């Protein structure tokens, strides 16, 4: 039988390496290399294509050599972040099956406000919030501190130590800054002081009617207890490996919670995954307060595929990262109406590890 064909689609970086946001964009190249190698070794006929401002190369390729499915690693162009949604929507328009979340879920992932609406309406716990579109800033009538976020950014863009505010004056200053820098609307949430977890959720191709699988958790361990330092995952803490904040925000994976606590966060994650219409895999960012109550901060429908949280969580369940890549590719091909006979492709047997 001819090997099933997979096209890896990704965003060709446009930012120079000295740009402050370059790290979050250029990481995609390593993910592409790893995914390409894993799928090719597994037995797929694998190609790759990077695009940025012009989608025409993708249209041309699909017209000449349409793959059985696209492995969608396109994260959007930094200067046109909505293109992350556009790429998935274009594939849907062309009826090309692809991995990962559909365009609707990707759109919700970029819109913190509508995500909050859906979570709240569905009874999924999330911090109390207000939405601010214009000045003046209304009075905050909830407990301090609060945290101020750009509503339409991801990857912690716009989040730094000044994002947490403890007075009306600080709130007004921060909202003005976010409005001027990122535009409206601004999301202001009650700050949940406590442990923060990455909760990875995956669908299993062999269990289509079962709830999605919640992997063992990863925790961001905030170790900087100096006065005035807030335990938050800032842009610098996430992306600048030479920074003090990065050093004081290690990610530990996997971590265990008491069974009753894990059962509660598992149910929350499964419900959120379905409510936001995710597919294949996604990640929740969740906080647990001092009374062991969980709050969903946001859902990432297109998370970093090579993350320690995901890789080590898979390993803890006896699955490998390669297994997930192959399963996602096969699920996309199946959605396109093609069956791949058992044994045609097979992931590498070694278990991936990240330290």
N, C-alpha and C positions, 0 to 999 in steps of 0.2 A: 504493500500500500504506500502511496505517496505520503510523505511526512506532512502533518498539518502545518499550515503556514501562519506565522504571527509577525505582525509589524509592530515594533516598539515606537510609539510616538512620544516625543518629548519636546520641551521648550529649549531651543538653542539659546544659551545665555547671551545677553546683550550688554550687561553691565561690565565695566572695566574692573580688573581685580582689586584696584584700590578704592572702589566705591564702598561706602559703609554697609550697603545691603548685598554686596556681592556674594558673601558666604552662603546666604540662604538661597541664592539662585544657582550658583555653580555646583552645589551639592548634587544636583540632578545628574550630572555627568557620571559620577561614581555609581549612582543607582542604575543608570542605563547600562553601564559596563557589566555590573553584577547580574542584572536581569538578563541581558543578552547572553552572557556565558551560561547561566543556569538553564535557560530555555533551549539553547543550542545543544548543550550536553545531554539534555533530557530527550532530544530527538525531534524538536520542532525545526521546521525550515524558517529561520529567524532572520529578519532584516530590521533596520532601524532608520528613523527619519527625524531630524531636528528641524523645527520651523520656529519662526518668530513673528515678524510683522505681516508676512504674506502667507496665507494658507494654500496658495496655488500649487506649490510642490506636492502637498498632500492630495489635492484633487487630481493632479496629473498622475500620481502613482496609483491611486485607487482606480482610475480609469484604465490604466494599462495592466496592472498586476494586483488585483484586489485580493487581499489576504483572507484567510478563514476568520480571523479576528484581529483586532488591534489591542495591544497591551498599552493602555493609556497612562503615560507618565507625564502628560502635559500639565504644568502647574500655572500657566499663564505668563504673560509678559509683564515685567515690573512696572512699566509705564502704562499698561492697559490690563489691569489685573482681572477684569471681567472676561478676558480671553480664555481663562481656565474653563469657564462655563461654555463659552462659544465653541471650543474645540469638541467637547462632548456633544453639544447640540448639533454641530455639523455632522458628526458621525451618526447621530440618531436620524437626522434628515436623510442621509444617504443610506440608511438601513444597514450600516456596518456594525456588527457586534463588537463590543469593547469591554475591557475589564474595568472594575471599579464602579463608583457611584454614577448614577445617571445625572443629567444636567440639572434637574430640579434639586436634587440633594446637594450638588455642588453650589448651586445658587444660594440655598439656605445656609450652607457652611460659610459663605462669605457675608451673610447678612445676620449679624448677631441679634438684631432686634426681632426679626420675624422668627428666628429660632427660639428666642425667649418667649414670644407669644405662643408658639406651638407647645413648648415644654410646659409652660404654665397652664395652658388650657387642657393639657393632657394629664395634669396632676403629677408631673415629674418635678421633683424639687429642684429649684434654681434660686439664686439669691434675689431678693427684692430689688427693683430697679426703677429708674425713670429714664425717659428719652428726651434729649434736649436738641432742638433744631436751630433755635435762634437765641440771641441774648434778649433780655437779661436772664440770668440763671435763676431758676426758681429755688426757693428755700428747701434744703434737704430735711425731710421730716422723719428720717429713719436713724438708727444708731450710727455713730461714727466708729471706725473710719469707713470711708467709701473709696471705690476705685473707679477711675475715669478711663474709658476705652473708646478708640475710634470704632464706629459701628461696622465699617466695611473693609477692615484690614484683617490679615491673618499673620501667622508666623511671629507673633508678638510685636509686630510693627506698631509703633506708637506707645509701647509699654515700657516705662522706666521707673526709677524709684520715686519720681514726682507724681506718678499716676495715682498713688494712694494719698488721700487727703483726710485731714482731721478737723477741718473747720469750714465754715461757709466761705470765708475769704479765700482759702486755698482751693476750694472747689471752683469758685468763680474764675480764679486765675488759670486753673488747669483746663477748664472747659473752653475758655477763650483761646488758649494755646491749641487745643485739639481742633477746634473749629477752624482756626486760621491755617493750621498745618495740613489737616486731612479732610476738612470740609464736614458738613453735617451729614447725618445726625451723630450725636454723641451719646454713648450708653454710660450711665452712672449706676453702679451696683453697690449694694451693701458688701463690704469686704468681709470675707469669711476667713478668719484666722485659724489655721489648722494645717493638717497634712494634705498634700496635693498628689493626686494619682493620675497616671495615664492608664486609661482602660481601653485596651484593644479588643475589638469585636470582629469576628470573622464568620462568614457563612461557610457551611460544609456542603460540598457538592453531593455527597452521598446521603445527606439528611435534609432534603429540601423542605420538609414539613416541620422540622424541629426548630426550636428557637436558635438564633445564632449563638456561636460559642464565644464566651467571655474568657479571655486568656488570663493567666495569673498576672497580677498587677505590677506596675512599675511606679516608683515613688520618686519625686523630686525632693531631695533631702537638703533643706535650707540650713546651712551651718553657720551663717554669719549672724551672730546675736548682738552685734554692736548697736548701741542706741541710734535710732534714726534709720536703721536698715530694715526694710520690709521684706518678708518672705514671699517674694513674687518672682515669677519666671519671666524676666525682662528680655528684651531683644538681645541685649549684650550677653546676658546669662545663657541664652540659647545658642548664640552664633559666634561670639568672640572668644575663642579658646585661650587667648592670652590675657583675658580680663580677670579681675578679682571676683567679679560676680559669677563668672563661669566656674571658677574654682570652688566657690561656695554654694554651688547649686548642682551637685552631682546627681545623676539619675541612677537609682538602684533598682535592679530587676533580676529575678522576680522578688516580690515581697509577699508575705503571707499575712492575712487578717484572720481573726477568729472566724470559724465557719458561718456563724450567724450574721456577721458583718459582711462577709463576702457574698452570702446569699442575697442580702439586700442590695448591694451594689450591682450584683449580677442582674437582678430583676430590673433595676433602674436602667442599666445599660441596654439590655435587650429591648425594653419598651422604647427608649429613645432612638435606637437604631431603626426600629420599625416606623415610629412616628415621623421621623425625618426622611423616610424612604431611602435609606442607605442600601448598598448592595456590595457584596464581596468582602469588603473590609472597611473599617472606619475606626476612629479613636475618640473617646470622650475625655475631657479634662474635668476632673471631679475633686472637690474639696470635702474633707471630713472635719467637722468642728470638734470642740472639746467634749461635746456630749454624744459623739459618734453619729451625728446626723450628716447625711451626704447631700451635696448640692452640685448639680451639673453646671459647670461654668460655660462650656460650649462643646459643640461637636465638630470634629474635623473629618470631613468626608473624603479627604485626599491627603492622608498623613504621610510622613516620611517613611518610605517603605523599608529602608535599611536601619531603622532605629533599634537601639539596644532594647527598648521596651518590647518591641514586637518580636525580635529575633529570640531573645531570652525567654519571653513568654511562650513562644512556640516550642522551644527546646524543653521547657518544663512540662509540656504535655506530650512529649515524645515525638513531636513533629519538627521538621526542619524548615528553614526559610525557603529552600528550593522547593519543598513540597507545596508551600503556599503559592509560590509563583506558578508552578505547573497546574495546581488546582484552579487558580484564577483564569489561566489561559484556557483550560478545558471547559470551564463554566461559560466563558464568553463564546467559545466555539459552539457549545451546545445551544446557547440562546440564539445563535444564528441558524439553528436547524440542522447542524451537521453532527454526526456521531463519530467519535474516534474510538476504534476498537480497543479493548483493554490490552495493555502491554505495548501499544504503539509508541507511547512516550513514557518515560520513567525518570523521576528526579534522582539526582545523585544521592547515594545512601548516607554520606557523611552528614553529621548534624552540625549546622553552622553555629558559631558562638561569637559573641561580642563581649569584650571586657571593658 
